[in-house]
């Protein structure tokens, strides 16, 4: 059962958070800075010498999947080179290609084989993995290994993996951003979500309470926002034990039965609905928004006309109108909200909860 009073009782919250997960979830900015330092030391700027034929993102189970999808969404359809997501190395990869990979499992033999093959074929390989284990060994002397310097549990390593990927993309000339500005925004989000701040002013606590005891429908208003929603669903599953539906909003619209059920929630006709009689009453639609321009606002207003009871999840006006910055901030907010919800619902640090291995 959800104990929502826990969130506004700092002493009880600290006792419940015996693993210090809230502190670890607040380290996104630190992960970003540390990864940038490692990238400099590893000579990642050497990737700028030639534009690759293609970039391959090798994803294994964990945060790598949502990080890769966000990288692809941020580069968009106008990306000058193809960006491919795969769980194993494609047969066509060769010396003109760049391969980026991450795994939560340092003993991942499948990824190690892909890395060894990519290196043997002469591809440029970037690894976001610890320095020990077969994956790092497979790229020894040939791959650029960006080791994690801020130890966090694997489900909270999104910022590290995203930093490694987006810095790789920057060196390839596919995106442009300032690491320090991005890290500062993540630090500000962590401060806004500090456990001492009450739910009314704490965006992560507020989001956690809105998702509590509901089935969240995380519908992105654009491809970048949908990728962030995908990470939100991962975080909810990892920390709060909450299933979530993810879709880009136009796709959600054509799932007519689900969209109709979501539209009815929060209406006057539905205010006294019994969730046991109407499972649709347990749904809650969240419109995820990372854009901050006129076109984005028009699309948001249109969606809200269809879904008058929906919640809009956006970074807020304090975050500069840059999709990359706003996406990273929202991903961090979902991590923090999922941990808050997990603590309040008792799905974290309870009896039988396994110790989370650090990356």
N, C-alpha and C positions, 0 to 999 in steps of 0.2 A: 504494500500500500504506500502511496505517495505521502511523504511528510513535507508539505510545502513550507511549513513554519521553520524547518531546518535552514532554509536558504537565507533567512534574515536573522539568524542567531549565530554570529561569528564563532562563539565558543563551541557550540555543538557541532557546527560545520567543520571546525578544525579537528574535533575529536573523531568525527565520521570519516574525515579524509586522512586516515592513518598512513596511506601510501604517499601523501603529498602530491596527489595528481593535479590539483588546482595550480600549485606552484609550477609543476612541470608543463602544464598546458599553457602557462603564461610566458613560456620561453621562446615563442616563435621569432621574436625580434633577435634574440641571442643566437638562435639557430641560423638565421639569415646572415648575420654578421660573421659568425664563425665559418660558415660554408664559403663565404666570399673570400675570407683569408686563406682557406685551404686551396681554393681555386687559383688564387694568385701564386701560391707556393708551388702548385702542381704545374704551372705554366699553361693554364687553359687558354691564355691569349694566343697561343700558337695555332689554335683552330681558325683564327681569322685569316690565315695565309691564303686559303682557297675556299671558294663556295662549294659545298658538297653536292653530289648528285641527288642524295636523299638523306633524311635523318630517320633512324629507326629507334623507337622507344621500346625497349624490352621490359615488359611488366610482369611481375610475379605477384601472388596474392599479398594484399596489404595496401598501404597508402600509395604505392607506385601507380596503381590503376587510376585513381582519381587525379593524381598529380599529372599523369600523362595526358589524360583527357582535357585538363585545364590548359596545359601547354599547347595542345592542338587547337583548342578553341581560341586562345589568345593570338595565335599566328593567323588564323582565319583562312578563308578561301583564297585570299590574295598572296599567301605565302609563296615566295619565289622558288621554293624547293618542296618536293613532297615530304610529308611527315607521316610516318607509318607506325601504328601501335601493334605490337605482336608479343606473344608470350614465349616465342622461340625465334631464333634467327632465320629470316627469310633466305631462301637458297640463292637469291640473286645478289646479296650483299658482297661488295668488293672494295677495292682501294679508294674509290671515289666517294664512299659513304661514311657517315658518322653514326655510331651506335652509342646510345645512352641507356644505362641499366641500373636498376635498384632492386634489392630483395631484402625482406625482413629476416630471411634465413641464411646465415653465413655458410651453412652447409648445403646450399642449393646446388645440387649436382647438375640439374638440367640447365640452369643459367650458366654455370661454370663451363659446360660444353659449348654453349652458344658464344660465350666470351672468347674462349680459346679459338673457336673457328673464325670469329670476326677478326681477331688479331692475326691469325695465320693468313687470312685473305688480304691483309693490309689495310683494313678499315681503321678509321680513327675511333677509339673506344674511350668513353668516359664512364666511370663507375662510381655510384654513390653507395658505397658499402664499407664496412669495417676493414681494417688492414689484414685481419686474419681470416682463414677459411679458404675453401677451394675457389670461390669466385674471384677474390683478390689475387690468389695465386695464379689463376688462369690468365690474368692480365698483367702479371708481374713483368716490369721492364718495358711493357708495350702500351698498356692502358694508363690513362690519367685517373688515379684513384682519389676521390674526394671523401675522406674519412669523416665520420661524424665526431664533432668535438664537444657537443652539448648532449650528454647522455639523457635520453628520455625513453619511455616505453615505445615499442614500434608503432602502436596506433596513434601516438602523439608526434610522430616524426614527419608529418606532412610538410612542415615548413622547411625542414632540412632537404627533403627530396625535391620539393618544388624549387628551392633556392638553387640546388645543384643543376636542375634542368633548365631553369630560366636564365641562369648565368651562362650555361652552355649555349643556349639560343642567342643570348646577347653577343657572345664572342663570334658566333656564326653570322651575325648581322640580321637576325630574324626578328628581334625585338629590341626596344631601347628603353632603359629604365635606370634609376639611380638606386643602388643597393642601400645606401644609408637612409634615403628618404623612405624606402619601403620598410626597412627595419624600424625606423622611428614610428611609422604608422602602426605597425604591429605592437610596438611597446605601448602606444597610446590606447590601443584596443584592450590590451591586457590591463592597463590601469583603469579604464572604464569598467572592466569586468572584475575588479578586485573584490574579494569576498567581503570586505568591510562595507562596500556600497550596497544600499538596499535595492530590492528588486525593481522598484519604480524607476530608478536611475541607472541600473546595471543592465546593459543590453543582453548579456549572456544569461543572467538569471531570468530576465523577462521572457526571452525566447524559450528557455527551458520550461517555464511555467505555462506558456502558451501551447507547447507541444505535449505537456503532461497528460497522461491518461487519454490520449487521442492517437489516431493513426494519421501521421502527418502526410500530406500530399505536397511534396516539394517540387513546385513547378517553376522552371526558369523562364524568364521573359526574353532571353536571348541565349545563344550557345555558351557563352562564358558563364552566365548565371546558372545554366543547367549543369555545367561541369562542377560548379561550386555546390549545387544541390546534391550531386552525386557524392561528393565528399561528406556533406552533411548526413546523408543516409548511412554512409560507412561509419561515421563517428557515433551516430545514434545506436547502431547495431553493436559497435565495439564496447561502448561504455554504459548505455542505458537499456539495452535489450529491447529497443523500440524499432519495429519495422516501419519503413517509409517507402512511399511510391515516388519515383523520380521521372519527370518527363519535361521536355520543352513545351511551353504552353500551347502552341498550335497542335502538337501531338495529343496533349491532354484534352483539347476541345473535341477532337474526333473520337475520343473514348467516351461516347455520349452518355452512357449510363453512369459512369463514374463522375463525369463533369456535372451531370444533372444532380447527382446526390450531393456533390460538394457545393453546388449553388444553393441548395435548399438549407444548408447548415447556416444558422445565424439569422435566418429570416424570421419575421414575426410569426408566420404560420408554424415554424418549427421550434419555437422557444420552449414549449412544454413537452417536446418529444421525449419519449422514454428510450434510452439507448438499447435496452433489452428488446424492445419491440421494433426499433428502427436502427439497424446497425449503421446506417448512414450518418446517424447523429454523432457517431464516434469519430467521424472524419473531420479533419481541419485542413483547409487549403492555405498554403503559404506561397505567395508569389515572390520568387527570389529575383532581385534586381541589382545589377552591377553598373548599368548605364546611368549617366547623369547628363543627358542632353534632351533636346526637345522631342526627338523621335521616341526616345525611351519613355518619356513622360506620357506621350500620347498613347503608346502601347499599354502602359501601366493603367492609365485611366480606362481604356477600353476593356482590359481584363477585369478591372474592379466593377465595371458595370455588369459584367456577366456573373461575377462572384462577389456580391455585396458583403458577404461575411468573411472574405479572405483577409489574411494578414500579409502585409508587405514587409519583406525582410530586405533591408538595404543598409549600407554602411552609414548613411547620414550625410548631412551637408558639410561636416567638418573634414571629411576625407576628399581630397582633390579629385576632380572629375577625370580619373584615369582608370580604365577598366582593370589593368593589372593590379594597381594599388587596392582598388575596391574589392576585387575578387579575393586577394590574399587576406584582407581584413575580415571578410565574411567567412572564409574558411577557418580562420582562427576563432571567430565567434562561435561557429558550430562546434568546434572542439571543446571550448569552454562550456557552452550550453549543455553538451552531451555529458560532460563530467558532472556538472551541477545536477542534471536530471538523474544521472546514475546514483549519485550520493543521496539525493532526496528519495529516490525509489528503492534504495537498498540493493541495487544491482552491482555496486562497486564495493570492494573491501568487506563484503559480508562473509559469513561462514562458508568455507570451501572455495573462496575466491583465490585463484592462483596468483602467485607473485608474477608480476609482469617483467619479463626479461628486458634489459635495456638494449637499445640498438648498439 
